Amino acid sequence: MPEEWIAEIIRNIKEKDHGAAEQVRREEHVKKIISDKAPIFWRAVADFLDKFIEEIGHGLQGDVTAGHMTFQLNTGNHTITFGKSAFPYVEFEAIPKFTNGTVSMKLAKNNPLPPQESEAKSSTIPCRFEVQDDDVLILQLNGHAYSEAEQAAKWIIQKAFLL
């Protein structure tokens, strides 16, 4: 049994520093969930985007609005890109950073053709991984929370192709 003055120091530490210690522990826990689960979730988003791009391409095949459609997932840095050459012109790029949960997401679109160099501009879409209190990983897209990769990919496709 520690002496009374040591016991007082222990109580003081527990009372004053408990909240800060809990917060740091939660932040570390969240970082671990993101680093473990976000790459898997992101790959699922990429797979759904690829599927949806392919379905759109098949649906437009033979039509004057078909243009050229592309999709790519860089397995090195997990960057997702897709595009459509015209009717409408679409250019999308998303680069995740699993270490801090951020995603740099840019979308450029123009109807019907690609914009001239002087007109070319892309908009940034706010995007990040978060962990809910119940430890469920979500992808925040422009204020919308998605815990399912398919729904996140659907939102991205709608944002890109609906004018």
CORHU-V998959 format. One record per helix or strand of 2 or more residues. SS is the DSSP state (A for helix, B for strand). FROM is the first residue (numbers start at 1). LEN is the number of residues. If there is no record, write none. Layout:
BEGIN
SS | FROM | LEN
SS | FROM | LEN
END
This chain:
BEGIN
A | 4 | 57
B | 69 | 5
B | 80 | 5
B | 89 | 9
B | 102 | 9
B | 123 | 2
B | 127 | 5
B | 137 | 5
B | 144 | 3
A | 149 | 13
END
